[in-house]
Amino acid sequence: MLQKKQRDKHACFVAEGPKVVREFITAGFTLRQLFTTDTELLSHPTASLIAEHELSSISYLTTPNICLAIFAIPTQKHLPDSRLKVALDGIRDPGNLGTIIRLCDWFGISSLLCSKDTVDCYNPKVVQATMGSLARVNVEYLDLEEALANSELPIYGTFMDGDSVYSNALPEQAILVMGNEANGIRPNIESLISQRISIPRFGALQATESLNVATATAIILSEFKRVTVTK
């Protein structure tokens, strides 16, 4: 299941570790198979007891946990425009996507829109980085340009030359667009953005080129929610 074409072919993804596996089971994901070295996890009808070396041979982790589960990929849902959404334009790093999914879960954002070239959310590295949050955030892959063009919500985008996020009157309902790690937001998406925002640099030398996209997402979401809470 390391390759997306295999995940698509079998409509399955892998999750490892009891906490992550439990999160998906609790959220109602269909468990196809559970492999474990711990007899206490054998209560599920699909569970199979295997040796540590067998788990190591099928694990995607450098240090395998005590269980590996295969879940069915659920049908993609489309949620109507409401409240705050995050949209990702070409995010390629699994760790970044996993962290952003966790951030959406933390800040109560149920809908994450992804361009079709954003890394697959069921990539094993993404699944592990979400630490179970993927079970509670609806990730939708779509034509991002078309989705933004048809949305009635105000669209905020992050740019180095944007207005400071700390001086903006942020709305409760909006779409926040975060761009590719190396190239930022693409021109066709940029043209649809109604408000350009940035995180100002406070360092004396002003030498830092940019923030990691997941770090920037955390700061901006925190500011959106701070404004909402203090209204």
C-alpha positions as CSV (number, residue, x, y, z in Angstrom):
1,M,0.0,0.0,0.0
2,L,3.0,2.3,-0.2
3,Q,2.1,3.4,-3.8
4,K,-1.1,5.4,-4.5
5,K,-2.0,3.2,-7.5
6,Q,-2.1,0.1,-5.1
7,R,-4.2,2.0,-2.6
8,D,-6.6,3.0,-5.3
9,K,-6.7,-0.5,-6.8
10,H,-7.6,-2.1,-3.5
11,A,-9.4,0.9,-2.0
12,C,-7.4,0.4,1.2
13,F,-4.8,2.1,3.4
14,V,-2.5,1.2,6.2
15,A,-2.4,2.5,9.8
16,E,0.1,1.5,12.5
17,G,0.1,1.6,16.3
18,P,-2.7,1.0,18.7
19,K,-3.7,4.7,19.2
20,V,-3.9,5.5,15.5
21,V,-5.7,2.2,14.7
22,R,-8.2,2.8,17.6
23,E,-9.0,6.3,16.3
24,F,-10.0,4.9,12.9
25,I,-12.1,2.1,14.5
26,T,-13.9,4.6,16.8
27,A,-14.6,6.9,13.8
28,G,-16.3,4.0,12.0
29,F,-13.8,3.1,9.4
30,T,-14.1,-0.4,8.0
31,L,-11.3,-2.6,9.3
32,R,-10.3,-5.2,6.8
33,Q,-7.4,-6.8,8.6
34,L,-5.4,-6.3,11.8
35,F,-2.0,-7.8,12.4
36,T,-0.5,-7.6,15.9
37,T,2.2,-9.0,18.2
38,D,0.0,-8.3,21.2
39,T,-2.5,-11.0,22.3
40,E,-4.7,-8.3,24.0
41,L,-5.6,-6.9,20.5
42,L,-6.9,-10.2,19.2
43,S,-10.5,-9.5,20.2
44,H,-11.4,-8.0,16.8
45,P,-12.6,-10.7,14.4
46,T,-10.1,-9.7,11.7
47,A,-7.1,-9.8,14.0
48,S,-4.2,-12.1,13.4
49,L,-1.3,-12.8,15.8
50,I,2.1,-12.5,14.1
51,A,5.7,-12.6,15.3
52,E,7.8,-9.4,15.7
53,H,10.0,-10.2,12.6
54,E,6.8,-10.7,10.5
55,L,5.5,-7.3,11.6
56,S,8.8,-5.7,10.8
57,S,8.6,-7.2,7.3
58,I,5.3,-5.5,6.5
59,S,5.7,-2.3,8.6
60,Y,6.4,1.1,7.0
61,L,7.9,2.4,10.2
62,T,11.6,2.4,11.0
63,T,10.7,1.0,14.4
64,P,7.5,-1.0,14.0
65,N,4.7,-0.6,16.6
66,I,2.7,-3.6,18.0
67,C,0.1,-3.6,15.3
68,L,-0.6,-2.8,11.7
69,A,-4.2,-2.4,10.3
70,I,-5.6,-2.3,6.8
71,F,-8.7,-0.1,6.5
72,A,-11.1,0.5,3.6
73,I,-10.8,4.0,2.1
74,P,-14.1,5.7,2.7
75,T,-16.1,7.4,-0.1
76,Q,-15.1,11.0,-0.5
77,K,-17.7,13.4,0.8
78,H,-18.4,16.9,-0.4
79,L,-19.4,19.3,2.3
80,P,-21.3,22.5,1.6
81,D,-19.6,25.9,2.2
82,S,-19.7,26.7,5.9
83,R,-17.5,28.2,8.5
84,L,-13.7,28.2,8.0
85,K,-12.0,25.8,5.5
86,V,-8.4,25.2,4.6
87,A,-7.4,24.7,1.0
88,L,-4.0,23.3,0.0
89,D,-2.4,24.2,-3.4
90,G,0.2,21.5,-4.3
91,I,1.5,20.5,-0.9
92,R,4.0,17.7,-1.6
93,D,5.5,16.7,1.8
94,P,3.7,13.9,3.7
95,G,4.8,15.3,7.0
96,N,3.4,18.8,6.2
97,L,0.1,17.4,5.1
98,G,-0.2,15.1,8.2
99,T,0.6,18.1,10.5
100,I,-2.0,20.3,8.7
101,I,-4.6,17.6,9.1
102,R,-3.9,17.5,12.8
103,L,-4.1,21.3,12.9
104,C,-7.5,21.2,11.3
105,D,-8.6,18.7,13.9
106,W,-7.2,20.8,16.7
107,F,-8.9,24.0,15.5
108,G,-12.2,22.3,14.7
109,I,-12.0,22.6,10.9
110,S,-13.8,19.6,9.4
111,S,-13.2,20.3,5.7
112,L,-9.8,20.3,4.0
113,L,-9.7,21.0,0.3
114,C,-6.7,19.7,-1.7
115,S,-5.6,20.3,-5.2
116,K,-5.3,17.0,-7.1
117,D,-1.5,17.1,-7.0
118,T,-1.4,17.4,-3.3
119,V,0.2,14.4,-1.7
120,D,-2.3,11.6,-1.0
121,C,-3.8,11.8,2.6
122,Y,-3.7,7.9,2.7
123,N,0.1,7.8,2.1
124,P,1.4,5.8,5.1
125,K,3.6,8.7,6.2
126,V,0.7,11.1,6.1
127,V,-1.5,8.7,8.1
128,Q,1.1,8.3,10.8
129,A,1.8,12.1,11.0
130,T,-1.9,12.8,11.6
131,M,-1.9,10.6,14.7
132,G,-5.5,9.7,14.1
133,S,-6.8,13.1,13.2
134,L,-7.4,11.9,9.6
135,A,-10.4,10.0,11.1
136,R,-12.1,13.3,12.0
137,V,-11.2,15.6,9.1
138,N,-12.8,15.3,5.7
139,V,-10.1,15.6,3.1
140,E,-11.4,16.3,-0.4
141,Y,-9.3,16.2,-3.6
142,L,-10.8,18.3,-6.4
143,D,-10.2,20.9,-9.1
144,L,-9.1,23.6,-6.6
145,E,-9.4,26.5,-9.1
146,E,-13.0,25.5,-10.0
147,A,-13.9,25.0,-6.3
148,L,-12.6,28.5,-5.3
149,A,-14.2,30.2,-8.3
150,N,-17.6,28.8,-7.4
151,S,-17.4,29.5,-3.7
152,E,-19.2,32.4,-2.1
153,L,-16.9,32.5,0.8
154,P,-14.1,35.1,1.1
155,I,-10.8,33.6,0.1
156,Y,-7.6,34.3,2.0
157,G,-4.2,33.5,0.7
158,T,-0.7,33.6,2.3
159,F,2.0,35.7,0.6
160,M,5.2,37.3,1.8
161,D,3.9,40.7,0.7
162,G,0.4,40.3,2.2
163,D,-1.1,42.4,4.9
164,S,-0.2,41.4,8.4
165,V,-2.6,38.7,9.7
166,Y,-2.4,40.5,13.1
167,S,-3.9,43.7,11.7
168,N,-6.7,42.1,9.7
169,A,-10.4,41.8,10.7
170,L,-10.7,38.1,10.0
171,P,-14.1,36.6,9.4
172,E,-15.6,33.5,10.9
173,Q,-16.4,32.0,7.5
174,A,-13.7,31.9,4.9
175,I,-11.3,29.7,2.9
176,L,-7.6,29.9,3.8
177,V,-5.3,28.9,0.9
178,M,-1.8,27.6,1.7
179,G,0.6,27.1,-1.1
180,N,3.3,24.7,-2.2
181,E,6.4,24.4,0.0
182,A,8.8,25.7,-2.7
183,N,6.7,27.8,-5.0
184,G,3.8,29.1,-3.0
185,I,0.3,29.6,-4.4
186,R,0.0,29.2,-8.2
187,P,-0.9,32.3,-10.3
188,N,-4.3,30.8,-11.4
189,I,-5.2,30.3,-7.7
190,E,-3.7,33.6,-6.7
191,S,-6.1,35.4,-9.1
192,L,-9.1,34.1,-7.1
193,I,-7.9,35.3,-3.7
194,S,-9.7,38.3,-2.3
195,Q,-7.4,39.0,0.7
196,R,-3.6,38.6,0.7
197,I,-2.2,38.0,4.2
198,S,1.2,37.3,5.7
199,I,2.9,36.6,9.0
200,P,5.3,39.5,9.7
201,R,8.9,38.8,10.6
202,F,10.1,40.2,13.9
203,G,13.7,39.1,13.8
204,A,16.2,42.0,14.0
205,L,18.1,40.9,10.8
206,Q,14.9,39.9,8.8
207,A,17.0,37.1,7.3
208,T,14.6,34.2,7.5
209,E,13.3,33.5,4.0
210,S,10.1,31.8,4.9
211,L,8.2,29.6,7.4
212,N,7.4,26.0,7.0
213,V,3.9,25.7,5.5
214,A,2.6,23.7,8.4
215,T,4.0,26.1,10.9
216,A,2.5,29.0,9.0
217,T,-0.9,27.2,8.9
218,A,-0.8,26.8,12.7
219,I,-0.1,30.5,13.3
220,I,-2.8,31.7,10.9
221,L,-5.5,29.3,12.1
222,S,-4.7,30.4,15.6
223,E,-5.3,34.0,14.6
224,F,-8.6,33.2,12.8
225,K,-9.8,31.4,15.9
226,R,-8.6,34.0,18.3
227,V,-10.6,36.6,16.5
228,T,-13.7,34.4,16.5
229,V,-13.4,33.7,20.2
230,T,-13.0,37.4,21.2
231,K,-15.9,38.7,19.1
